[in-house]
C-alpha cells in the first residue's frame, strides 16, 4: 500500500515538473543598426534616386560600394546610429526595470559583433566580457542565433535554417530557466516565427514557446500570426527617432 502511495506522489511530482517545462516566456531583441544595415540603406537610397531620374548622392554611392566586401557585412559592428539606438533603449529599459520586472533569468545572444554589442549595451549582458547583472542567472553566446547565412539564402538550402530553428526551440525547452531573452537578428527571428515582416533595430518583443505536444487553439485571436509552437507575440519597446520638437525625443516607445 505504501509503495502505491509513493508511486502516486512521484507521478504527481513528475507531472508537475513536466508542466513547468511545457511553456517558456521568450523575449526577443533585434540588434541595433549595423554598418551593413547602414550600407544597405544607402544602396536603397541610390536606387530610389535613379528611379526618380536623379543622380544618387556621392556618400550613398561610396557607402554602397562597401557592400562588395562580403565578409565585412556578415559580421559588422554597430553603426553610429546603432549606438544611439542602444543608448536610448538602454535608458528606457533601465527606467522600466526591465530585467527584474519581467523576470529575465537567462540571456542568450548571437556571436556576431552587432548582437554582442547590443546585448552588452541594452542589457549589460555579454558572454565573452563576462558581464551580467545580479538579477540574471546566466548569459550565454549561442551559435544557433547567428543570422541567416549566405548558404541558407541559396534556393534549396532552406532546410538548413529550418533545422537550426528547430534545434534552438529544443535548446530553449531544455533550459532550466523559464524566462529567456534572445538577442539576435531580423531574418532569423522572421523565419523562426514565420512572420511576414522584420523586427526593427532594437525592438523588444515577447512571445510564448510551447512544447510541440501541446494542442494549440486554432481560433485564438492574436494580433500577429506566428508559427506552430509559438503564441502571443507582442511588441514591448521600440526605438523612437529623435525629433527636436518632441518632449521625449530621446525616449523609446515602451509597453506598446
N, C-alpha and C positions, 0 to 999 in steps of 0.2 A: 504493500500500500504506500509506504514512504517513497519507494522507488518511482511509483506512478506520479505522486505529488511533485517530486523533484523534477521529473521529466517534463511535467506540465509547466512548472515555473521556468525551467530553462527554455522551453519552447516560446513562452511569452516574452522572456528577455531577448531571445534571438530575433523574434518578430519585431520587437521594439527597435533593435539595432538595425535591422533591415529597413524599417520605415524611415529611420533617420538618414539612411543613405539614398533614399529614393528621390530626394529633391535637393537641389543646390541653388543658392541665390548667387547669380553671377553679375558682376559689374564690368562693363566694357568701356575702355578708353582708347580712342584712336590717337596716335601720336600727333604732336604739333607739326605745323607746316615744315617740311624738309626742303633742302636745297633742290632735290628732284622735283617736288611739288612746285617750287618757285619757277624752275626752268620749264616745266610743262605749261604753267600758266602763261609764261612769256611766249611759248610756241602757239598757244591758242590765240593770244592777242595778235600775233603776227598773221595768222591765218584770217582772223577777223578783218584786219586792215586790208589784206589782199582782196577779200571778198567785197570790201567797200570800194575797191579800185583805188586804194591809197597805199602809200609806202609804209611798211611797218617801222616802228621806232628802232633805231640802231641798237639801243640797250636790249630790246626784246630779241632782236636777231642774234646778237652776240651771246646772250644768255641761253637762247635755244640751242645754239651750236654745241654747247657743253653737254647736251644730251647724248652726243656721239660717243662720249666716254661712258660706256655701259656699266663697267664695274663701279664707277663713282655714283651711279644712280641707284644701284642695288642697295648700297649701304651708305647713304648720305647723312650728313649732320643736319640738325635742326637749323632753319634759316633765322635771320634777324626777326622776321615776323613771327616765326615759330616760338622764339624766346619770349616775345611779348605775349603770345597766347598762353604759354606756360605760366608766366608771371601772373597774368590776370586770373586764370583758373585756379592756380595755387592759392591765391588770396581768397577767392570765393569758397574753395573747399575748406580752407582754414577757418573762415568765419562760420561756415556751416558745421564745423567739427565733423567733417565727412567720415573719416576713418572710424571714429568712435560711434557716431550716431547711426551709421549703417552697419556697424559691427564687422568691419573688414578684418578677416583673420589671416588671409593668405593673399599675397600679391605676386603674380607671375607676369613677367614681361618678355617680349621678343628679344633676341640677342642683337638685333640691328640697332645701330647707334641712335637713330631718331627715337626709337621706342625706349631705349635705356635712358636717354636724356629727358624724355617726357615723364617717365616713371619717377626719376630722381627729383625733377623739378616740381611736379604736381603733388606727389605723394611722399617724397622723402624716402623712396624705396628703390634701391639699385643693388643687384646681387653682387656684382664684381667689386663695388665700393664698400660692400658690407654695411650699407645704411638701411636702418629700419626704425620707425617709431615704436615706442613701447607697446602700443595697443595692437600692433600687427605681430602675429606669431612668427610668420616666415615670409621670406622674399626669395623667389627663385627665377633664374633665367631659363626660358623654355624654348627649345628649338622648334617645337611644334607650332609656335605662334609666329614664326617667320612669315613675311608677306608672300603672296602668290609668286612663285618663281618663274623665270623665263621658260623653263622646261614645262611648267604646269600651264602656261599660256598656249602652248602648241596644241592645235586641234588633235584630238585623240589621246591626249595625256591627262584628261580631266580626272581620271581615276586616282592618280597620284595625290591630287589635292583632296579629293573626297576621302581617301584613306587617312590622310593626315588629320582631317577634321574629325573623323571617327575616332582616331587614336587620342585626340585631345579630349573629346567627350568622355571616353573611357577613363582617361587620366583624371579628369575633373571629378568623376563619380568615385574614384578610388581614394581621393584625398580625405584625410580625417576632418579637415575644415569644412564648415557648411556655407560660409560666405567668402567668396573669392573674387578678386579684382584682376582682370586681364588687361594688360596694356599692349596693344598690337596695331594692326594695320587694316585699312579700309576694305581692300579686296578680299582679304581672308575672312573678316567678320561678315561681309556681304554674302559670301558663299556659305559660310557656316550657318547663318540664319536663313539663307535662301531669300534674301531681300531683293528689291528692285531699285535700291538706292544705296549710296555710300554715306557713311558717317562723316561728319565734318571734323576738321582738325580739333583735337582736344575735347570733342564731345564726350559726355559721360552718360552711359545708358545702363539700365538694369533689366535683367531678364532671368527667368527661371529655367533650370535644366532638370528634366525628369528622366528616371530610368526608362529604358525602352519598353519594359514590361508593363508600364502603367498605361492604361487606356485613357486617352485624352478625349475631351468633349469637343466634337467636331463643330458644335453650334456656338462655341464660346464667342462672345462679342469683344473683339480686340481691335485696337487702333491699327496695329501693324500685324500683318500675317507673317508668321515665321514657320520654319521647317519643323518636321516631326521631332518631338522630344523637347522642344523649346516653347515657352509661353510667357505672355505678359510683358512684352518688350515696351520699355518706357524711357524717354529721354529725360534726364535729370538736370544736366547743366550743359551749356554751350557757350562758345566764345562770342563776345559782343564786339563788333568793330567799333573802335573809338570814334566818337563824334564830339567835336569841340563844344557843341551847344547842348550836349546831353549831360544831365547831372550825374549819371552813373556810367560815364564813358569808359572807365577802367574796371567795371564790374561785370562779371559774366552773368548770363541769364541762368537763374537757378530754379530747381524744382518745377520744371515746366509741366 
